[in-house]
């Protein structure tokens, strides 16, 4: 089983809005990943690099990084941002259009990451194992792999799917003078296969008052802690640490994240 929808269809109309969402731009994960990149002592590979929200700060910190993503629209936004960076930053970045379960880059990396839950786009165990096999093949002998997913909210899993949209990003102004707000809803829950149908609705009001609505719909796999530990062990990794947030706090029931630091077994 692969991705359930074309990423170009999903992101074509919303990629240019991604960086204007405060809940993304203010996430705590950037400092965490920059610190890990600085400490790794080599090149970094980011799977699901998107518009470079994490990738660019790492490159600015003096670390060489390869970013892989399967959404052309997201990479186009990142390329536009890179064009405005100094030449030394641009020189540290390589971008690759591809799938995280199929890539073959011909080199090893000191650190491989999957920031902001990109691994959760992989719905089936077969494709999850294929991704982890590619990670292991590309990881240097002493390298580290960081797997980042959300910690399951049991209340969400137990309630009925949302009939109405819920605002998750209040209206903000974007650089062109437009106003942007976003709503979302869990449209379906599939417990046997452990995924949910998510829908996000972007409402953009132009300076002249015209309003457009963009819909981003996708399937989102959810995981439990020991399921992931078993997947990693089955793929030849040992887990060195598990955190519940980017401040490296222990994983607890109410932690928002599950962050696994793994190495080759």
C-alpha positions in Angstrom: 0.0 0.0 0.0 1.4 3.4 -1.0 0.2 6.9 -0.3 -3.5 7.1 -0.8 -3.6 10.3 -2.8 -1.5 12.3 -5.2 0.6 14.8 -3.3 0.3 17.3 -6.1 -3.4 17.2 -5.8 -3.2 17.5 -2.0 -0.7 20.4 -2.0 -0.9 22.2 -5.3 -3.4 24.8 -3.9 -2.1 24.9 -0.3 1.7 24.7 -0.5 2.0 28.5 -0.7 -0.1 28.9 2.5 1.8 26.4 4.6 4.5 28.8 6.0 1.8 31.4 7.1 0.2 29.1 9.6 1.4 30.1 13.1 0.8 26.7 14.6 3.5 25.4 12.1 5.9 28.3 12.1 6.0 28.4 15.9 6.5 24.7 16.5 9.2 23.8 19.0 10.7 21.1 16.8 13.1 23.4 14.8 15.5 24.1 17.6 15.5 20.4 18.5 16.4 19.3 14.9 19.0 22.0 14.5 20.7 20.9 17.7 20.7 17.2 16.5 22.0 18.2 13.1 24.9 20.2 14.7 25.8 17.3 17.0 25.8 14.6 14.3 29.1 15.5 12.8 28.1 14.9 9.2 25.5 15.2 6.5 21.8 15.1 7.3 18.9 13.6 5.3 15.4 14.9 6.0 12.5 12.8 4.7 9.4 14.9 4.0 11.2 18.2 3.9 8.2 20.1 2.5 8.8 23.9 2.2 12.0 23.7 4.3 10.6 24.8 7.6 13.2 22.6 9.4 15.7 22.2 6.5 16.6 25.8 6.1 17.5 26.5 9.7 19.8 23.5 9.6 21.5 24.7 6.4 21.9 28.2 7.9 23.5 26.5 11.0 26.3 25.3 8.7 25.2 21.7 8.2 24.9 20.0 4.8 21.5 18.6 4.3 19.5 16.7 1.7 15.8 17.1 1.6 13.5 14.6 0.0 9.8 15.1 -0.7 7.3 13.6 -3.1 5.2 16.8 -3.5 6.5 19.0 -6.3 4.4 21.9 -5.1 6.1 21.9 -1.7 9.6 21.7 -3.2 8.8 24.6 -5.6 8.1 26.8 -2.5 11.4 25.6 -0.9 13.3 26.3 -4.1 11.9 29.9 -4.2 13.0 30.4 -0.6 16.5 28.9 -1.3 16.9 31.4 -4.1 16.8 34.2 -1.6 19.4 32.6 0.7 23.2 33.4 0.6 25.2 31.2 -1.7 26.9 29.4 1.2 23.5 28.3 2.5 22.3 27.2 -1.0 25.5 25.2 -1.4 24.7 23.1 1.6 21.3 21.9 0.3 20.4 19.2 -2.1 16.7 18.6 -2.9 15.3 15.3 -4.2 11.8 14.6 -5.6 11.0 11.1 -4.4 9.2 8.7 -2.1 10.6 7.9 1.3 10.0 4.2 0.7 11.9 4.0 -2.6 14.8 6.5 -2.5 18.4 5.5 -3.4 20.8 8.4 -3.0 24.1 6.6 -3.2 25.5 7.9 0.0 25.3 7.5 3.8 24.2 10.1 6.3 25.2 10.8 9.9 21.6 11.7 10.7 18.3 10.9 9.0 15.0 12.5 10.2 11.3 12.4 9.6 10.2 15.8 11.1 6.6 16.7 11.7 5.1 13.2 11.4 5.9 12.6 7.7 6.1 8.8 8.5 2.4 8.9 9.2 1.6 9.2 5.5 2.7 5.6 5.1 -0.5 3.6 5.7 0.5 0.0 5.3 3.1 -2.1 7.2 4.7 -3.1 4.0 5.5 0.4 2.9 6.5 1.4 6.5 9.1 -1.5 6.5 10.3 -0.4 3.0 10.9 3.1 4.3 12.8 1.8 7.3 14.9 -0.5 5.1 15.9 2.5 3.0 16.7 4.5 6.1 19.0 1.8 7.4 20.7 1.4 4.0 21.5 5.1 4.0 22.5 5.5 7.6 26.2 5.7 8.5 27.5 3.0 10.9 27.4 5.4 13.9 24.5 7.4 12.6 21.2 8.2 14.2 17.6 8.1 13.0 14.9 10.3 14.4 11.3 9.1 14.0 8.7 11.7 15.0 4.9 10.9 15.2 2.1 12.3 17.3 1.1 10.6 20.5 -2.4 9.2 20.1 -5.2 11.2 21.6 -7.5 8.5 23.0 -10.4 10.9 23.1 -10.2 11.5 19.4 -10.2 7.8 18.7 -13.2 7.2 20.9 -15.5 9.9 19.6 -17.6 9.9 16.5 -16.2 11.6 13.3 -16.7 15.3 13.2 -19.7 16.5 11.2 -18.7 20.1 11.4 -15.4 22.0 10.8 -13.5 23.2 13.8 -11.3 26.2 13.6 -7.7 25.3 14.3 -6.0 28.5 12.9 -7.7 31.8 13.7 -7.5 34.4 11.0 -4.1 35.8 10.3 -2.7 38.3 7.7 -0.3 37.0 5.1 2.4 39.1 3.4 0.3 39.9 0.3 -2.4 41.5 2.4 -4.8 38.6 2.3 -6.4 37.1 5.4 -6.1 33.4 6.1 -7.9 31.1 8.5 -8.1 27.3 8.6 -10.6 24.8 9.9 -10.3 21.0 10.0 -12.2 17.9 10.9 -11.7 14.2 11.4 -14.1 12.9 8.7 -13.6 9.2 9.4 -11.9 6.7 11.8 -10.7 3.3 10.6 -9.7 1.5 13.8 -8.9 -1.9 12.2 -6.4 -0.3 9.8 -5.4 2.4 12.3 -5.9 5.5 10.2 -8.1 8.5 10.1 -9.5 10.6 7.3 -8.5 14.2 7.8 -9.8 17.3 6.0 -8.4 20.8 6.3 -10.1 23.8 4.9 -8.2 27.0 4.0 -10.2 30.2 3.8 -8.4 33.0 2.0 -9.8 36.5 1.8 -8.0 38.7 -0.7 -7.5 42.5 -0.1 -10.4 43.2 -2.5 -12.7 41.1 -0.4 -12.9 38.0 -2.7 -12.8 34.7 -0.8 -11.5 31.4 -1.8 -11.8 28.0 -0.1 -9.1 25.3 -0.5 -9.6 21.7 0.7 -6.8 19.4 1.7 -7.9 15.9 2.4 -5.7 12.9 3.3 -5.4 9.7 5.3 -3.3 9.8 8.4 -1.9 6.6 10.1 -1.6 6.6 13.8 0.8 4.5 15.9 1.3 3.3 19.4 4.6 3.3 21.2 5.5 -0.4 21.2 4.2 -0.9 17.7 6.9 1.5 16.5 9.5 -0.1 18.7 8.7 -3.4 17.2 8.8 -2.0 13.6 12.2 -0.5 14.4 13.6 -3.7 15.9 12.3 -5.7 12.9 14.1 -3.3 10.6 17.5 -3.7 12.4 17.4 -0.7 14.7 17.8 -0.3 18.4 15.9 2.5 20.2 18.2 4.7 22.3 15.7 7.2 23.6 12.0 8.0 23.5 10.8 11.5 24.2 7.3 13.0 24.6 8.2 16.5 23.4 11.0 18.5 21.8 12.3 19.5 25.2 13.4 15.9 25.6 10.9 15.2 28.4 9.9 11.6 29.0 7.0 10.1 27.1 3.8 10.2 29.2 0.1 9.6 28.5 -0.5 13.3 27.9 2.7 13.9 25.8 1.9 15.5 22.4 4.6 13.7 20.6 6.5 10.4 20.3 10.1 11.0 19.3 12.3 7.9 18.8 16.1 8.2 18.6 17.4 5.0 17.0 20.7 3.6 15.7 21.6 0.5 13.8 21.4 -2.6 16.0 
